[in-house]
Every structure is written in C-alpha cells, then in structure tokens.
Amino acid sequence: MSVTAIIPQPIEVNTHKEPGLEETKDLVITAARSAGLDKQADKIESCGSKYAVSKCSQCGEFIGHPYHCNQSICPTCYYRNLFRFMNRHRDSWDKTLGFVIVDVNYGCFHEYEMEDGMTRAKEIHQDLLCRFPFLKGGVYHISLRWNEAYHHYAILYHYFLNADITYAMLILWALNGQASVDSHIAFEDYDQAQRYFIRHSCQYPADILLDCTKIRWYISFMKRRKLIQGFREFYRMAGGSNRSAKKEPRQVCPICGGKLEFKGLTLPQYAWWDSDYQCYHVDPGAPGL
C-alpha cells in the first residue's frame, strides 16, 4: 500500500493545564474500563498502593516490595521506568561533550496507515544515523501524538545525543525534507538534560490513552515495539548485543538465598522494614495472601 506522509504538519499544543499524575492515573483507569480493559485497570489501580508478596521456599519468610504494575498505559510506571532506565546508565555518558535533544516529526498518518508510517520512519531514522559515523551515540524515544483537527497520528523520535548543538542543524540538513525537526535544545548539565528529555520530550501520551476509543488500539499497536532504545555506543542500554543476563534480585530471598514464589498483593500496613537484611517482611496472615 502506498502511503504519503503529511510533512510537516504542526502538532497542536494543548494550552490547558495538564492533570497531575494521580488525576491522570484515575482518568486512564476510567478509560481502560470503558474500553473493556478491566484487568489492566485493576493492575493500575493497585500500582503504588499495595505490596507484592512472595514466600521463600527455603526459610518460609514472607517478603514484600511496593507493587508496580509495569503496564504500558500506567502513567506512574511510564515515568518511573524512563527515570530508572536513564539513571541506570548515567555513567555511560561523556559529561564533557555536552547534550542536545532533538525532536523529529516523521510525518502524520491515519490509523490504517500507521504500520507503513512506522516502517517509513524507521528507514529514515537508520539512514540518518548512517550519515553521522563519528557521532558517539545516544538514546531515542518513540512517541505518537494525536492531532484532533486532522484526525491522524504524528510519529515522533526524540533524540537525546551526547553531542553539541551543531548536530541539531546537521540532522535538519540530513533529513532533506523527508521529516521535520519540531524542536531542539542543548544542555551542558546531564541532569538538566535528562529531566527535560523525560518530562517534555517523552511526555505520557494522555491525548491518546485517556480516550476510551483509542486506548485499546494503542496497546495493540505499541506492544511489539521498544519505546526507548540506545544506539551506537549506547546500544547496550536497550538490551542489545552486550546485554548480560542477570537473575532478578526479587526472585531470590534476601535472608537465605532461596527461591521466592509470588503469593499475592496486600496492604502496606502489613509490611515492615528489616534494616539488617534490607527488605520488607510481611505478616503471613495479611489479606490477599
């Protein structure tokens, strides 16, 4: 199928005050239930308000930790995982090179054109990286933005580069009209750059996920894709060829090293902190177990 991208079609910027994280969470739960996604809604509702509890098969202790649902549509986990990803790899960046964030709009497409649109964006993206062999590398995040006026989705790649502002101009030149640069900004301080990247460039797609008519499509469309990835020297940051297999610490009992078996979710008042073993113990008689 032949697809013609609409470039550059400016994305409308919402001028109203965005809801807070808790309000957004309540709204996405409502949208999910309206779309028949009760299982996902239940998990988001429990996220951050309950403890996940496992029992050690060796010593019999009940060990807990704050429950995070890790649902792709949960606003709390969305930002939590972005910050965790970036903080986990903060030592990989060369703090002397500077940082530049470039938002590239790869075009606007109707829902039935989105598969072809994503393929087109990926091809232009790969060609773009080939044009800069001396670029140290960086991270890019993929997002969709809904344009109500034209009833189509914009495909955006948000690039966080370990480079100076010159690369923003070079990217604009290299795109050669195939896509547009929506914005670019340079930073000398890594922490400031990271906060801007996560809070402004990689914003939670509330315009899509708070709409019960779009949320199910978004989950299906994006579940096969990694939203954040590293490239060049940062490829390992996305679990690429240099990824080393590690056993998840929460699968191992912090007291005896035995295997933990998940038992259920309970309320935080039934858990208490053990400073010696650096873990939460949970009352075996707590509700939900």
C-alpha positions as CSV (number, residue, x, y, z in Angstrom):
1,M,0.0,0.0,0.0
2,S,1.3,3.4,-0.9
3,V,1.4,5.9,1.9
4,T,2.2,9.6,1.6
5,A,3.2,11.3,4.8
6,I,1.9,14.7,5.6
7,I,5.1,16.7,6.3
8,P,5.4,19.0,8.1
9,Q,2.0,19.3,9.7
10,P,2.5,21.2,13.0
11,I,1.2,19.5,16.1
12,E,-1.3,21.4,18.1
13,V,0.0,22.3,21.6
14,N,-2.5,22.0,24.4
15,T,-2.7,25.2,26.3
16,H,-4.9,23.9,29.2
17,K,-3.3,22.8,32.4
18,E,-2.3,19.2,32.3
19,P,-3.7,17.0,35.1
20,G,-1.4,15.8,37.8
21,L,-0.1,12.2,37.9
22,E,-2.7,10.9,40.3
23,E,-5.5,12.5,38.4
24,T,-4.1,11.1,35.1
25,K,-4.0,7.7,36.7
26,D,-7.7,7.9,37.7
27,L,-8.6,9.1,34.2
28,V,-6.7,6.3,32.4
29,I,-8.3,3.7,34.7
30,T,-11.7,5.1,33.7
31,A,-10.8,5.0,30.0
32,A,-9.4,1.4,30.3
33,R,-12.6,0.2,32.0
34,S,-14.8,1.9,29.4
35,A,-12.8,0.1,26.7
36,G,-13.3,-3.2,28.4
37,L,-9.7,-3.5,29.7
38,D,-10.7,-4.3,33.3
39,K,-7.7,-6.5,34.0
40,Q,-5.3,-3.7,33.1
41,A,-7.4,-1.2,35.0
42,D,-7.2,-3.3,38.2
43,K,-3.5,-3.5,38.0
44,I,-3.0,0.2,37.5
45,E,-5.4,0.8,40.4
46,S,-3.2,-1.3,42.7
47,C,0.0,0.2,41.5
48,G,1.9,2.1,44.2
49,S,-0.9,1.4,46.8
50,K,-0.2,-2.2,47.6
51,Y,2.8,-4.6,48.3
52,A,3.6,-7.6,46.2
53,V,4.4,-10.5,48.5
54,S,6.4,-13.7,47.9
55,K,7.1,-16.6,50.1
56,C,10.6,-18.2,50.4
57,S,10.5,-21.9,49.5
58,Q,13.5,-22.5,51.8
59,C,13.1,-20.4,55.0
60,G,9.3,-19.8,54.7
61,E,9.6,-16.0,55.2
62,F,7.1,-13.7,53.5
63,I,9.0,-10.9,51.7
64,G,7.3,-7.9,50.1
65,H,8.1,-4.9,48.0
66,P,6.0,-1.9,46.8
67,Y,3.9,-3.1,43.8
68,H,4.4,-1.5,40.4
69,C,2.2,-2.8,37.7
70,N,4.5,-2.0,34.8
71,Q,1.5,-1.7,32.5
72,S,2.4,0.3,29.3
73,I,-0.6,2.6,29.9
74,C,0.1,3.3,33.6
75,P,1.4,6.9,33.9
76,T,3.3,6.2,37.2
77,C,5.2,3.3,35.7
78,Y,5.7,5.2,32.4
79,Y,7.8,7.9,34.1
80,R,9.2,5.6,36.7
81,N,10.7,3.3,34.1
82,L,12.0,6.1,32.0
83,F,13.9,7.6,35.0
84,R,15.1,4.2,36.1
85,F,16.4,3.5,32.5
86,M,18.3,6.8,32.3
87,N,19.6,6.7,35.9
88,R,20.9,3.1,35.4
89,H,23.1,4.2,32.6
90,R,24.1,7.7,33.6
91,D,27.8,6.8,33.9
92,S,27.8,5.8,30.2
93,W,27.6,9.4,29.1
94,D,30.6,11.6,28.4
95,K,29.8,14.7,30.5
96,T,32.4,16.8,28.7
97,L,30.8,16.6,25.3
98,G,27.5,18.3,26.1
99,F,24.0,17.1,25.3
100,V,21.4,18.0,22.7
101,I,17.8,16.9,22.4
102,V,16.2,16.9,19.0
103,D,12.5,16.1,18.4
104,V,12.0,14.8,14.8
105,N,8.5,14.5,13.3
106,Y,8.5,11.7,10.8
107,G,5.0,12.5,9.5
108,C,1.3,12.2,10.2
109,F,-0.7,9.2,9.3
110,H,-4.2,7.9,9.7
111,E,-4.7,4.8,11.9
112,Y,-4.9,2.4,8.9
113,E,-1.6,3.8,7.6
114,M,0.4,3.6,10.9
115,E,2.2,0.3,10.2
116,D,3.6,1.7,6.9
117,G,4.3,5.0,8.7
118,M,6.4,3.3,11.4
119,T,8.3,1.4,8.7
120,R,9.0,4.6,6.8
121,A,10.1,6.4,10.0
122,K,12.5,3.5,10.9
123,E,14.1,3.6,7.4
124,I,14.7,7.3,7.5
125,H,16.0,7.0,11.1
126,Q,18.5,4.3,10.1
127,D,19.6,6.3,7.1
128,L,20.0,9.4,9.3
129,L,22.3,7.5,11.7
130,C,24.5,6.3,8.8
131,R,25.2,9.9,7.8
132,F,26.9,10.6,11.2
133,P,29.6,7.9,11.6
134,F,31.5,10.0,14.2
135,L,28.6,10.6,16.5
136,K,29.3,9.0,19.8
137,G,25.7,7.8,20.2
138,G,22.7,8.4,22.4
139,V,19.1,7.4,23.1
140,Y,15.9,7.9,21.2
141,H,12.3,7.6,22.4
142,I,9.4,6.9,20.0
143,S,6.0,8.5,20.7
144,L,2.7,9.1,19.0
145,R,0.7,12.4,19.2
146,W,-2.9,12.7,18.2
147,N,-4.0,15.6,16.1
148,E,-7.7,16.2,16.6
149,A,-8.0,18.7,13.8
150,Y,-6.8,16.3,11.1
151,H,-7.7,13.0,12.8
152,H,-4.3,11.4,12.4
153,Y,-1.2,10.5,14.5
154,A,2.2,12.0,14.3
155,I,5.2,9.7,14.7
156,L,8.0,11.4,16.6
157,Y,11.5,10.3,17.5
158,H,13.0,12.2,20.5
159,Y,16.8,12.0,20.2
160,F,19.0,12.5,23.3
161,L,22.5,12.9,21.9
162,N,25.9,13.0,23.5
163,A,26.9,15.9,21.3
164,D,26.7,19.7,20.9
165,I,24.1,21.9,19.2
166,T,25.8,21.6,15.8
167,Y,24.2,18.2,15.4
168,A,20.7,19.6,15.5
169,M,21.5,21.6,12.4
170,L,23.2,18.7,10.8
171,I,20.2,16.5,11.4
172,L,17.9,19.1,9.9
173,W,20.1,19.1,6.8
174,A,20.4,15.3,6.6
175,L,16.6,14.8,6.7
176,N,16.4,16.7,3.4
177,G,12.7,17.3,3.7
178,Q,11.8,13.7,4.5
179,A,10.9,14.7,8.0
180,S,10.8,17.9,10.1
181,V,12.6,19.0,13.3
182,D,9.9,20.2,15.7
183,S,12.4,21.4,18.3
184,H,15.9,21.2,19.6
185,I,17.7,22.3,22.8
186,A,21.2,22.0,24.1
187,F,22.4,21.4,27.7
188,E,25.8,21.4,29.4
189,D,24.5,19.6,32.5
190,Y,23.4,16.0,32.2
191,D,20.8,16.1,35.0
192,Q,19.0,19.1,33.4
193,A,19.1,17.4,30.0
194,Q,17.7,14.2,31.4
195,R,14.8,15.9,33.2
196,Y,13.9,17.9,30.1
197,F,14.1,14.7,27.9
198,I,11.7,12.7,30.2
199,R,9.3,15.4,31.2
200,H,9.0,17.4,28.0
201,S,10.1,15.3,25.0
202,C,8.8,11.9,26.3
203,Q,5.6,13.0,27.8
204,Y,2.9,10.5,28.6
205,P,0.5,10.2,25.6
206,A,-2.5,11.4,27.6
207,D,-4.2,12.7,24.4
208,I,-4.4,9.0,23.3
209,L,-4.6,7.0,26.5
210,L,-7.3,9.0,28.2
211,D,-9.6,8.4,25.2
212,C,-11.5,5.1,25.5
213,T,-11.8,4.9,21.7
214,K,-8.1,4.9,21.2
215,I,-6.5,3.2,24.2
216,R,-7.1,-0.4,23.0
217,W,-5.6,0.3,19.6
218,Y,-2.6,2.0,21.2
219,I,-1.8,-1.0,23.4
220,S,-2.1,-3.4,20.5
221,F,0.0,-1.2,18.1
222,M,2.8,-0.4,20.5
223,K,3.2,-3.7,22.4
224,R,5.7,-5.1,19.8
225,R,7.9,-2.0,19.9
226,K,10.6,-0.8,22.2
227,L,9.7,2.8,23.0
228,I,13.2,3.7,24.2
229,Q,16.5,2.4,22.7
230,G,20.1,3.2,22.6
231,F,22.3,3.4,19.5
232,R,26.0,3.3,18.6
233,E,27.9,3.2,21.9
234,F,24.7,3.2,23.9
235,Y,23.2,0.2,22.1
236,R,23.7,-2.0,25.2
237,M,21.4,0.5,27.1
238,A,18.4,-1.0,25.4
239,G,19.4,-4.6,26.0
240,G,21.3,-5.1,22.7
241,S,24.2,-7.3,21.9
242,N,26.2,-6.5,25.1
243,R,23.3,-7.3,27.4
244,S,24.3,-9.7,30.2
245,A,21.7,-12.0,31.7
246,K,21.0,-11.3,35.4
247,K,18.7,-13.0,37.8
248,E,16.1,-10.7,39.0
249,P,17.0,-9.9,42.7
250,R,13.4,-10.1,43.8
251,Q,13.3,-13.8,42.8
252,V,15.9,-14.6,45.5
253,C,15.2,-14.4,49.2
254,P,17.4,-11.7,50.8
255,I,17.6,-13.7,54.0
256,C,18.7,-17.2,52.9
257,G,19.0,-17.0,49.1
258,G,16.1,-19.4,48.5
259,K,13.6,-19.1,45.6
260,L,10.7,-16.7,46.1
261,E,7.2,-17.7,45.0
262,F,4.6,-14.9,44.4
263,K,1.6,-15.2,46.8
264,G,-0.4,-12.0,46.1
265,L,-0.9,-8.4,46.9
266,T,-1.6,-6.9,50.3
267,L,-1.9,-3.5,52.1
268,P,1.2,-1.6,53.2
269,Q,0.3,-1.6,56.9
270,Y,1.0,-5.4,57.0
271,A,4.7,-4.9,55.9
272,W,7.6,-3.6,57.9
273,W,11.2,-2.8,57.1
274,D,14.1,-5.0,58.2
275,S,17.3,-2.8,58.2
276,D,19.6,-5.8,58.7
277,Y,18.5,-7.7,55.5
278,Q,17.4,-4.5,53.7
279,C,13.9,-5.9,52.8
280,Y,10.3,-5.8,53.8
281,H,8.8,-8.6,55.9
282,V,5.1,-9.2,55.6
283,D,2.6,-10.7,58.1
284,P,1.7,-14.2,56.8
285,G,-1.9,-13.6,57.8
286,A,-2.2,-10.4,55.7
287,P,-5.3,-10.1,53.5
288,G,-4.7,-11.1,49.8
289,L,-2.2,-13.9,50.6
